[in-house]
Amino acid sequence: MLRTAYLLALLLALPLLLAGQRELLDTIAEPVAYADPLMGTDSDYRLSNGNVYPAIARPWGMNFWTPQTGKMGDGWAYTYDANQIRGFKQTHQPSPWMNDYGQFSLMPVTGTLRFLEDERQSWFSHKAETVTPYCYSVYLADHDVTTELTPTERAAMFRFTFPETDSSYVVIDAFDEGSGLQVIAEQRKVVGYTSKNSGGVPENFKSYFVIVFDKEFTSTQTFLDATLSDSLRIEGNHAGAVLRFQTKKGERVHARVASSFISHEQAARNLEELGGDDFETVKAAGRRVWNEELGRIKVEGGTPAQFGTFYSCLYRSLLFPRKFYEYDADGRVVHYSPYNGKVLPGYLFTDTGFWDTFRALFPFLNFMYPELTGQMQEGLANAYRESGWLPEWASPGLRNVMVGNNSASVVAEAYLKSGAAYDYDIDTLYDALVHGANNAGPLTAVGRAGADYYTELGYVPYDVGINESAARSLEYAYDDFAIYQLAKQLGRPAEEVETYRQRSLNYRKLFDPATGLMRGKNRDGSFQQPFNPFKWGDAFTEGNSWHYSWSVFHDMQGLIDLMGGEERFVAQLDTVFALPPIYDDSYYGQTIHEIREMQIADMGQYAHGNQPIQHMVYLYNYAGRPWKTQYWVREVMDRMYQPTPDGYCGDEDNGQTSAWYVFSALGFYPVAPATDQYVLGAPLFQRVTIELENGNTLTIAAPENSAENRYIQRLTFNGEVHEKNWLSHRALLEGGLLEFDMGPEPTRERGVGPEAYPYSLSRE
């Protein structure tokens, strides 16, 4: 009877619960309250729902902090399904696959001293955990201690709330692979360094740190590996310190922490970011900074879940590339170079992979933060001077990961869109692009692997021992287009401009008319045999031919022509969603997580969890079917993103997958970043107000927008009817009002002719 009554009550309440999920929010006071750093943390190497950790940081901060549930050196530093915390780690990890550097941790302990990570770890619950971008707090059950931390860009403050005991400790762990520290008890201070890294650094690399407490130590010890000693100074493989306190119940002990890649003196200088502020003041400042940045895009008229997803994605879009520079005693910008080991003047940024982020993250920064983008470009010029190459994946220096030469897109787009916002040396950067486009680098992921073949044949052959050759060739062609665009802007000689224009058409050489897809090609001009369009890897990178065949960002009309016209092009797009999620993983010898994420998504061969195909849903606009883009963009946003620990559908990747959502929620997307155009989708919210850096305001109004009304009926821009399937970057920066009339059924009259189509090189 009780069970029956319960079920009846649940059934009666269900409509109210569902209505609550669909309830629309209007204006919110604090967008940071909707930004959840735990979104995407329920991941492991087998299946990525984001593969991120809660990054407690300031926007683009030099140092992030995170609770550490994984063992020292584990790329999965924090996973949502873990139940024990080993420490609170300073981290610079861009992804678990790249792992970390500049890392050390603090961990409170009570009772019997336990300083090794397996012994000191404590059980915790998400019910006793508070996570925001600017502050982290958790109750450590085994030690009866609440730990809180709040950061600035290069420093942080900890607050430990201890029980009553004479055996309260804080363990400072400088990690293995080379570390050292010194306890200066009379100053309540620990100074040290950590060398642990995952590559991309010179031999003299160190992260220097300083930690100052506000309470006297009752005793101190240090440890080397697993051995405790009374020495105040220690150095070796794995150094650490144990600081003991006598505390009253509820007593708070504070630690002020900072680090530097330059020196201990610079770390002490960076500690001054905290000033004389107390914990609550630093926390409030972080909250204010995040509200200011997130609040520059104000959304209205969406569900609570959509608000949470949007601001969580926007938070992730404001973390990388990180600042890798500091301010010297005279306030000048300086940096330690991970390329040559010297301390040099000027900006430097790091921890980003252009293969991922050239697609949406850097376009987003150019749209919202052109001055910051200019500083990043100055940093790239410095990287070129210091290493002889532009990084394609930097963490912190050159890393041998992924394919392509996509620094060309990042450099060209920034100057084409944001060059006037900040003065930097574009001529040096252009020289860097030309150098990288015509030479193989010291690593296969630097410069262009197979550059000689590409220059001679127009593609990297499948049969010459260079892996993922078709993916490289397709990306090189787009990168040549980016150089072509920049060369025109800079007034380079006509012959030089034309060279890169012609090279940008090289994608044609890999198109197989028999299958209507891109395919690896041998040195003699024959296509690879056998060919399986469902085979991941091999000629392609983390995808198959169905994914990479759309990587002609700059000339979709040319691809349409190759495929036999608009009808066949649209049919191929439709087929991606209609095919079953079958795959051939023989190249890898196992089912990699990217494959599994496609398989379980129930969207056919569409693999949104990885970057190569993320632009594909926008391509219907090039063939007169904009309503199909509007349908699929909303499907992807609704089904592939949620504000939950499993909220992504693959690796988040340094803001790229998040920036896809942010752009798509606004209603447009940069299919070809090295052009002035954004391709239209359809907005997610009923109203968006964007505060642009130039002082202008762009408002996007779609008052009838809803789950059902996802199709554009009519669009006006500043009162004039807009029939194009694209929007101009330059026009959007002027601000104004975009008004979308939305409805439940597509209109097949708007955007259906070539005059409405976005840019294609073939139609130039």
C-alpha positions in Angstrom: 0.0 0.0 0.0 2.8 2.4 0.9 4.6 1.5 -2.3 1.5 2.1 -4.3 0.9 5.5 -2.7 4.5 6.5 -3.3 4.2 5.6 -7.0 1.0 7.5 -7.3 2.6 10.6 -5.7 5.6 10.3 -8.1 3.3 10.1 -11.1 1.4 13.1 -10.0 4.6 15.1 -9.4 6.2 14.0 -12.7 4.7 16.8 -14.8 5.9 19.4 -12.3 9.4 17.9 -12.4 9.5 17.9 -16.2 8.1 21.4 -16.3 10.9 22.5 -13.9 13.5 21.1 -16.4 11.9 23.2 -19.2 11.5 26.3 -17.1 13.3 29.3 -18.7 15.6 31.5 -16.7 15.8 35.2 -17.4 18.6 37.5 -16.1 21.0 36.0 -13.6 23.2 38.0 -11.3 26.3 35.8 -11.2 27.2 33.8 -14.2 30.1 32.1 -12.3 27.4 30.4 -10.2 26.5 28.4 -13.3 30.1 27.5 -14.3 30.9 24.1 -13.0 34.6 22.9 -13.0 33.3 19.4 -12.4 31.7 19.2 -15.8 33.7 16.6 -17.7 35.6 15.1 -14.8 33.9 11.7 -14.9 36.4 10.3 -17.4 39.2 7.7 -17.7 41.5 6.6 -20.5 38.9 4.2 -21.9 36.1 6.7 -22.3 36.3 10.5 -22.2 33.5 12.6 -20.9 35.8 15.6 -21.1 39.1 14.3 -19.6 39.4 17.5 -17.6 40.1 18.2 -13.9 38.6 21.0 -11.8 40.9 23.9 -12.7 40.8 26.3 -9.9 42.4 29.4 -11.5 42.1 32.9 -12.8 41.4 33.3 -16.5 44.5 32.2 -18.4 46.4 32.0 -15.1 50.0 30.9 -15.1 49.2 28.4 -12.3 46.1 26.2 -11.8 45.3 24.3 -8.7 43.4 21.0 -8.4 42.6 18.4 -5.8 44.6 15.3 -6.6 42.9 11.9 -6.5 45.4 10.1 -8.9 48.8 9.0 -8.0 51.9 11.2 -8.6 52.5 11.3 -12.3 49.0 10.0 -13.2 47.6 12.1 -16.1 44.1 11.6 -14.6 44.9 13.8 -11.6 41.3 14.1 -10.5 38.4 11.8 -11.5 34.9 12.2 -10.3 34.5 8.6 -9.4 37.5 8.6 -7.0 36.8 8.7 -3.3 40.2 9.7 -1.8 42.3 12.8 -2.1 46.1 12.6 -1.9 46.9 16.3 -2.0 46.1 19.7 -3.5 48.3 20.2 -6.5 49.7 23.1 -8.5 49.2 22.0 -12.0 50.0 23.1 -15.6 48.5 20.0 -17.2 46.7 20.8 -20.5 45.3 17.3 -20.9 45.9 13.8 -19.4 47.6 12.7 -22.6 50.2 15.5 -22.3 50.5 15.1 -18.5 52.0 17.8 -16.2 54.9 19.9 -15.3 55.6 22.5 -12.6 53.8 20.4 -10.0 53.9 20.1 -6.2 51.2 19.7 -3.6 50.1 20.5 -0.1 48.2 18.0 2.1 46.9 18.4 5.7 47.2 15.4 8.0 46.3 14.8 11.6 47.1 12.1 14.2 49.7 9.6 13.3 52.1 11.2 10.8 51.6 9.8 7.3 53.5 11.6 4.5 53.6 9.1 1.6 50.8 9.7 -0.8 49.2 6.3 -0.4 49.2 6.6 3.4 48.2 10.2 3.8 45.2 10.2 1.4 41.8 10.8 2.8 38.3 9.7 2.0 36.0 12.5 0.8 32.5 13.0 -0.5 31.2 15.3 -3.2 28.5 16.1 -0.7 31.2 17.9 1.3 32.9 19.4 -1.7 32.3 22.9 -3.0 33.9 23.6 -6.5 33.9 27.0 -8.3 36.4 28.4 -10.8 37.8 30.7 -8.1 37.7 28.5 -4.9 37.7 24.9 -3.9 36.7 23.4 -0.5 36.5 19.9 0.8 36.2 18.0 4.0 38.9 15.3 4.5 37.2 12.7 6.6 40.3 10.8 7.7 42.0 13.9 9.1 38.9 15.9 10.2 40.2 18.8 8.2 38.5 21.2 5.8 40.8 22.4 3.1 40.1 25.5 1.0 42.1 27.2 -1.7 41.7 30.3 -3.8 44.2 31.4 -6.5 45.5 34.5 -8.3 47.4 34.2 -11.6 50.7 33.1 -10.0 49.9 32.6 -6.4 47.3 31.0 -4.1 46.0 31.0 -0.6 45.1 27.9 1.5 43.0 27.8 4.6 43.1 24.6 6.7 40.5 24.2 9.4 42.0 21.8 11.9 40.6 19.9 14.9 42.0 20.2 18.4 45.3 18.3 18.5 49.0 18.7 18.9 49.5 16.5 15.8 48.3 18.7 13.0 50.5 18.6 9.9 50.9 20.0 6.5 52.9 17.8 4.1 54.7 19.7 1.3 55.4 17.2 -1.6 57.8 18.4 -4.3 57.3 15.2 -6.3 59.9 12.9 -7.8 62.3 13.1 -10.7 64.3 15.8 -9.1 63.2 18.2 -6.3 64.5 20.0 -3.3 63.4 22.3 -0.5 64.5 24.2 2.5 62.5 24.9 5.7 63.1 28.3 7.2 61.3 27.8 10.5 61.9 31.3 11.9 60.1 32.8 8.9 57.4 30.1 8.9 58.5 29.5 5.3 59.4 26.7 2.9 61.2 27.3 -0.4 61.8 24.6 -2.9 61.7 23.5 -6.5 60.3 20.7 -8.6 61.8 19.5 -11.9 59.2 16.9 -12.7 57.9 17.3 -16.3 56.6 15.4 -19.3 58.9 16.8 -21.9 59.2 20.0 -23.9 61.7 21.6 -21.5 65.5 22.3 -21.4 67.8 20.7 -18.9 67.7 23.7 -16.5 63.9 23.6 -16.2 62.6 24.1 -12.6 59.5 25.4 -11.0 60.5 27.3 -7.9 58.0 27.8 -5.1 57.7 29.6 -1.8 55.1 28.8 0.9 54.6 31.1 3.9 52.3 30.1 6.9 50.7 32.4 9.4 51.3 30.0 12.4 54.5 28.8 14.0 55.7 25.3 13.5 56.0 23.2 16.6 58.4 20.9 14.7 59.7 20.3 11.2 61.0 17.4 9.3 61.9 16.7 5.7 61.8 13.5 3.6 63.7 12.1 0.7 61.8 9.4 -1.1 60.4 7.4 1.9 62.9 8.4 4.6 62.2 11.1 7.2 65.0 13.3 8.6 65.5 16.3 10.8 67.5 18.1 8.1 66.1 21.5 7.2 67.5 21.4 3.7 67.2 18.4 1.3 67.6 17.6 -2.4 67.3 14.5 -4.4 64.9 12.4 -6.4 61.8 13.1 -4.3 61.9 15.7 -1.6 59.3 16.9 0.8 58.7 18.5 4.1 56.4 17.9 7.1 55.3 20.9 9.2 53.7 20.2 12.6 51.3 22.5 14.4 49.3 22.5 17.6 45.8 23.5 16.9 42.5 24.2 18.7 39.2 22.9 17.5 38.2 24.9 14.4 41.5 26.8 14.2 42.4 28.0 10.8 45.9 27.9 9.5 46.7 29.8 6.3 49.4 29.2 3.7 50.4 31.7 1.1 51.9 30.0 -2.0 53.5 31.2 -5.2 55.8 29.8 -7.8 58.0 30.9 -10.7 59.8 29.3 -13.6 62.6 31.9 -13.2 63.9 31.8 -9.6 63.1 31.7 -5.9 63.4 35.5 -5.9 60.8 35.8 -8.6 58.5 33.3 -6.8 58.7 35.6 -3.8 57.8 38.5 -6.1 54.9 36.6 -7.5 53.7 36.0 -3.9 53.0 39.7 -3.8 50.0 39.2 -5.9 48.2 38.2 -2.7 49.3 41.5 -1.1 48.1 41.7 2.5 44.7 40.3 1.6 43.0 37.7 3.7 41.5 34.5 2.3 38.0 35.9 1.9 39.3 39.0 0.1 41.3 36.9 -2.4 38.3 34.6 -2.9 36.0 37.6 -3.5 38.4 39.1 -6.0 38.5 35.8 -7.9 34.8 35.6 -7.9 34.6 39.2 -9.2 37.1 38.5 -12.0 35.2 35.4 -13.2 31.9 37.2 -13.1 33.3 40.0 -15.1 34.7 37.8 -17.8 31.8 35.4 -18.0 29.4 38.3 -17.8 30.7 39.8 -21.0 28.3 37.3 -22.7 25.0 37.6 -20.9 22.4 34.9 -21.9 18.7 35.0 -21.2 15.8 32.7 -21.9 17.2 29.2 -21.5 16.7 26.3 -19.2 18.9 25.9 -16.0 20.7 23.1 -17.7 21.5 25.3 -20.8 22.7 28.1 -18.5 24.9 25.6 -16.7 26.3 24.1 -19.9 26.9 27.5 -21.5 28.8 29.1 -18.6 30.7 25.9 -17.8 31.9 25.8 -21.5 32.7 29.5 -21.4 34.8 29.0 -18.3 36.8 26.3 -20.1 37.2 28.6 -23.1 39.0 31.1 -20.8 41.8 28.9 -19.4 44.1 28.1 -22.3 46.6 29.0 -23.7 48.0 29.9 -20.3 50.2 32.8 -19.5 53.8 31.7 -19.2 55.2 35.1 -18.4 56.0 37.0 -15.2 56.7 40.5 -14.0 60.3 41.4 -12.9 61.3 43.8 -10.1 60.7 46.8 -12.5 57.3 45.5 -13.6 58.5 44.4 -17.0 57.1 41.4 -18.7 59.6 38.6 -18.8 59.5 34.8 -19.3 61.6 31.7 -18.9 62.0 30.2 -22.3 61.1 26.5 -22.5 62.8 26.5 -25.8 66.3 27.6 -24.9 66.3 27.9 -21.1 67.0 31.6 -20.9 65.1 34.4 -19.1 64.0 36.8 -21.8 61.8 39.9 -22.2 58.3 39.7 -23.6 55.1 37.6 -23.5 54.9 33.9 -23.8 51.8 31.6 -23.7 51.7 27.8 -23.7 49.7 24.6 -23.2 47.7 24.5 -26.3 47.6 22.2 -29.3 46.7 24.1 -32.5 45.4 20.9 -34.2 42.5 21.2 -31.8 42.2 24.8 -31.0 42.6 26.6 -34.4 39.1 25.6 -35.2 37.0 27.4 -32.6 39.0 28.4 -29.5 41.3 30.9 -31.2 38.5 32.3 -33.3 36.6 32.9 -30.1 39.6 34.7 -28.6 39.8 36.9 -31.7 36.2 37.7 -31.4 36.1 38.5 -27.7 39.7 39.3 -26.7 41.6 40.8 -29.7 44.2 42.6 -27.5 45.0 39.4 -25.6 45.2 37.6 -28.9 47.9 40.1 -30.0 49.9 39.4 -26.9 49.6 35.7 -27.7 51.0 36.4 -31.2 53.9 38.3 -29.7 54.5 35.2 -27.6 54.5 33.1 -30.8 57.0 35.4 -32.4 59.2 34.9 -29.3 58.8 31.1 -29.5 60.0 31.2 -33.1 63.0 33.4 -32.2 63.9 31.1 -29.3 63.4 27.7 -31.0 63.6 28.3 -34.7 60.0 27.0 -35.2 56.4 27.8 -34.3 55.0 25.3 -31.9 52.1 23.2 -33.1 51.7 21.7 -29.6 53.4 23.5 -26.8 53.5 22.2 -23.2 55.5 24.1 -22.2 57.9 23.9 -25.2 57.8 21.9 -28.4 55.9 18.6 -28.1 55.8 15.8 -30.7 52.0 15.4 -30.9 49.3 15.5 -33.6 49.6 16.5 -37.3 49.3 19.6 -39.4 50.9 23.0 -39.5 47.9 24.8 -38.0 50.0 27.6 -36.5 49.4 29.1 -40.0 45.7 29.4 -39.2 46.3 30.8 -35.8 48.8 33.5 -36.9 46.9 34.5 -40.1 43.5 34.7 -38.5 44.8 36.8 -35.6 46.3 39.4 -37.9 43.4 39.4 -40.3 40.8 39.9 -37.6 42.7 41.4 -34.6 45.9 42.9 -36.0 45.0 46.4 -35.2 44.3 45.7 -31.5 47.9 45.2 -30.4 51.1 46.0 -32.1 53.4 42.9 -32.7 56.0 41.7 -35.2 53.8 40.2 -38.0 56.7 40.2 -40.4 58.7 37.8 -38.2 55.6 35.6 -37.8 55.0 35.5 -41.6 58.6 34.4 -42.1 57.9 31.7 -39.4 54.9 30.5 -41.4 56.8 30.3 -44.6 59.6 28.4 -42.9 57.3 26.0 -41.3 55.3 25.4 -44.5 58.3 24.4 -46.5 60.4 22.4 -44.1 60.2 19.3 -41.9 61.0 20.2 -38.3 63.1 18.6 -35.6 60.0 16.7 -34.6 57.4 15.2 -36.8 54.8 17.5 -35.2 56.9 20.6 -35.9 57.0 22.2 -39.3 55.6 19.8 -41.9 56.5 16.1 -41.9 56.8 15.2 -45.6 57.3 18.8 -46.7 59.4 17.8 -49.7 56.8 15.3 -50.9 54.0 17.9 -50.4 55.9 20.6 -52.3 56.7 18.2 -55.2 53.4 16.2 -55.4 50.9 18.4 -53.7 50.3 15.7 -51.0 52.1 13.5 -48.6 52.2 10.0 -50.0 50.7 7.1 -48.2 53.5 4.7 -49.0 56.6 6.5 -47.8 56.5 5.8 -44.1 54.8 9.0 -42.9 51.8 8.1 -40.8 48.4 9.8 -41.2 49.4 11.2 -44.6 46.0 12.1 -45.9 45.1 14.1 -42.8 48.4 15.9 -43.0 47.9 16.7 -46.7 44.4 18.1 -46.1 45.4 20.3 -43.2 48.5 21.5 -45.1 46.2 22.7 -47.9 44.1 24.7 -45.5 47.2 26.0 -43.8 48.5 27.2 -47.3 45.2 29.0 -47.7 45.8 30.8 -44.4 49.2 31.8 -45.6 47.7 33.0 -48.9 45.2 35.1 -47.0 47.9 36.7 -44.9 50.3 37.2 -47.8 47.6 39.2 -49.6 47.0 41.3 -46.5 50.7 42.0 -46.1 51.1 42.9 -49.8 53.6 40.1 -50.6 54.7 39.7 -54.2 52.0 38.4 -56.5 53.9 35.3 -57.4 54.3 34.3 -53.8 50.6 35.0 -53.1 49.6 32.8 -56.1 51.9 30.0 -55.0 50.0 29.5 -51.7 46.7 30.0 -53.5 47.5 27.1 -55.8 48.8 25.0 -53.0 45.6 25.5 -51.0 43.8 23.6 -53.8 45.9 20.5 -53.2 43.0 18.8 -51.4 41.7 17.9 -54.8 44.4 15.4 -55.3 43.1 13.2 -52.5 39.5 13.1 -53.6 38.4 9.7 -54.9 35.4 10.1 -57.3 34.7 6.4 -57.0 33.8 6.6 -53.3 33.1 10.4 -53.1 35.5 10.5 -50.2 39.1 11.5 -49.4 41.6 8.7 -49.6 45.3 8.2 -49.1 47.4 8.3 -52.3 50.7 6.6 -53.1 53.8 8.3 -54.5 53.0 7.0 -58.0 49.6 8.7 -58.0 47.6 5.5 -57.3 45.1 5.4 -54.4 45.9 3.3 -51.3 44.7 -0.3 -51.5 42.7 -1.7 -49.8 40.5 1.2 -48.8 38.0 1.0 -45.9 36.3 4.4 -45.2 35.5 3.1 -41.7 39.2 2.5 -40.8 40.4 4.9 -38.1 43.9 6.2 -38.2 46.1 4.9 -41.0 45.8 7.7 -43.6 43.9 9.8 -41.1 44.3 11.2 -37.6 42.0 10.0 -34.8 39.2 9.6 -37.4 38.3 7.9 -40.7 37.6 9.1 -44.2 34.0 9.9 -43.3 35.3 12.4 -40.8 38.2 13.9 -42.7 36.6 14.2 -46.1 35.0 17.5 -45.0 38.4 19.1 -44.1 38.3 21.6 -46.9 37.3 24.5 -44.7 38.3 27.1 -47.2 36.7 25.7 -50.4 33.5 23.9 -49.7 32.3 24.8 -53.2 35.3 23.0 -54.6 34.4 19.9 -52.6 30.8 20.2 -53.8 32.0 20.2 -57.4 34.2 17.2 -56.8 31.3 15.3 -55.2 29.1 16.0 -58.3 27.0 18.9 -57.1 24.8 20.0 -54.2 22.4 17.1 -54.2 25.2 14.5 -53.9 27.1 16.7 -51.4 24.0 16.9 -49.1 23.4 13.2 -49.5 26.9 12.5 -48.3 26.4 14.8 -45.3 23.1 13.0 -44.5 24.9 9.6 -44.9 27.3 10.4 -42.0 24.3 10.5 -39.7 22.5 7.6 -41.3 25.3 5.1 -41.3 25.7 2.7 -38.3 28.7 3.5 -36.0 30.8 0.7 -37.4 34.6 1.0 -37.3 37.9 -0.7 -38.0 40.4 -0.1 -35.2 43.2 -2.4 -36.6 45.6 0.5 -37.1 45.6 1.1 -33.4 45.3 -2.5 -32.3 42.6 -1.5 -29.8 39.4 0.5 -29.7 40.7 3.9 -28.7 38.4 6.1 -26.6 37.5 8.4 -29.6 36.1 5.4 -31.4 34.1 4.4 -28.4 32.7 7.8 -28.0 31.4 7.9 -31.5 30.0 4.4 -31.1 27.8 5.2 -28.1 26.6 8.6 -29.2 23.8 7.3 -31.4 24.6 9.8 -34.2 25.9 7.3 -36.8 29.4 8.2 -38.0 29.3 11.7 -36.6 32.1 11.8 -34.0 31.6 15.1 -32.3 33.9 14.0 -29.4 36.9 14.6 -31.6 37.8 17.7 -33.6 38.0 16.8 -37.3 34.3 16.6 -37.9 33.0 19.3 -35.5 32.4 21.8 -38.3 30.5 19.4 -40.5 27.0 20.2 -39.3 27.4 23.7 -40.6 28.2 22.6 -44.2 24.6 22.4 -45.3 24.7 26.2 -45.6 27.1 25.8 -48.6 24.5 23.8 -50.5 21.2 25.6 -49.9 20.0 23.5 -47.0 20.5 25.8 -44.0 17.6 24.2 -42.1 19.5 21.0 -41.8 22.4 22.8 -40.1 19.8 24.3 -37.7 18.4 20.9 -36.9 21.7 19.2 -36.3 23.4 22.0 -34.4 20.6 21.9 -31.9 20.7 18.1 -31.7 24.4 18.2 -30.9 24.0 20.8 -28.3 21.1 19.0 -26.7 22.5 15.5 -26.8 26.3 15.9 -26.6 26.6 18.5 -23.8 25.2 18.5 -20.3 26.4 20.5 -17.1 27.3 17.2 -15.4 30.5 15.3 -14.6 29.9 13.3 -17.7 28.9 16.3 -19.7 31.2 16.2 -22.7 31.2 13.6 -25.5 34.9 13.3 -25.8 38.1 15.2 -24.9 37.4 18.9 -24.1 40.8 19.8 -25.4 42.0 23.2 -24.1 38.7 25.0 -24.8 38.0 23.8 -28.3 35.0 21.6 -27.7 33.7 24.2 -25.3 34.2 27.0 -27.7 32.2 25.0 -30.3 29.3 25.1 -27.9 29.7 28.8 -27.1 29.7 29.8 -30.7 26.9 27.4 -31.6 24.8 28.8 -28.7 25.3 32.3 -30.1 24.1 31.1 -33.5 27.2 31.1 -35.7 30.5 29.2 -36.1 34.0 29.9 -37.8 34.1 27.1 -40.3 37.1 28.7 -42.1 38.9 30.8 -39.4 41.2 32.5 -41.8 38.3 34.3 -43.4 36.1 37.1 -42.2 33.0 34.9 -42.0 31.0 32.9 -39.5 28.6 30.4 -40.8 25.0 30.6 -39.5 23.5 27.9 -37.3 20.7 29.1 -35.0 20.9 30.6 -31.5 20.1 28.6 -28.4 18.8 31.3 -26.1 16.1 33.9 -26.4 18.5 36.8 -25.9 22.2 37.2 -25.7 24.1 40.4 -25.0 27.8 40.5 -25.9 30.1 43.2 -24.6 32.8 43.5 -27.2 36.3 44.7 -26.3 36.0 47.8 -28.5 33.1 49.0 -26.4 30.4 48.0 -28.8 27.5 45.8 -27.8 26.1 43.0 -30.0 22.6 41.8 -29.1 21.2 38.5 -30.4 17.4 38.3 -30.0 15.3 35.3 -30.7 12.2 35.8 -28.5 10.3 32.8 -29.8 13.3 30.4 -29.4 12.4 27.1 -27.7 13.0 23.4 -27.9 10.4 23.2 -30.7 11.2 26.5 -32.5 14.7 25.7 -33.7 14.4 26.9 -37.3 15.2 30.4 -38.6 12.2 31.9 -40.4 13.7 35.4 -40.9 16.8 37.2 -39.8 17.5 40.9 -39.6 20.7 42.7 -38.7 20.3 46.3 -37.5 16.8 46.3 -39.0 17.8 45.1 -42.5 16.8 41.7 -43.7 19.8 39.4 -43.8 19.5 36.6 -46.4 23.0 35.3 -46.2 24.0 32.0 -44.6 26.9 33.8 -42.9 27.8 36.8 -40.8 30.8 39.1 -41.2 33.3 39.3 -38.3 33.9 42.9 -39.1 30.2 43.7 -39.1 29.6 41.9 -35.9 32.4 44.0 -34.2 30.4 47.1 -35.1 27.7 45.8 -32.7 24.0 46.2 -33.1 21.0 43.9 -33.1 20.6 40.5 -34.7 16.9 39.5 -34.6 16.0 35.9 -35.3 12.4 34.9 -36.0 12.2 31.3 -35.0 9.6 28.6 -35.8 8.9 24.9 -35.5 9.2 24.1 -39.2 12.0 25.0 -41.6 11.5 27.6 -44.2 12.9 26.4 -47.6 13.0 29.9 -49.1 15.8 31.5 -47.1 19.5 30.9 -47.9 18.9 28.4 -50.7 20.8 30.1 -53.5 24.5 30.6 -54.3 24.3 34.3 -53.4 23.6 33.3 -49.8 26.4 30.8 -49.5 29.5 31.4 -47.3 33.0 32.0 -48.8 34.7 29.3 -50.9 38.0 29.8 -52.6 36.6 28.4 -55.9 34.0 31.2 -55.9 36.5 34.0 -55.1 
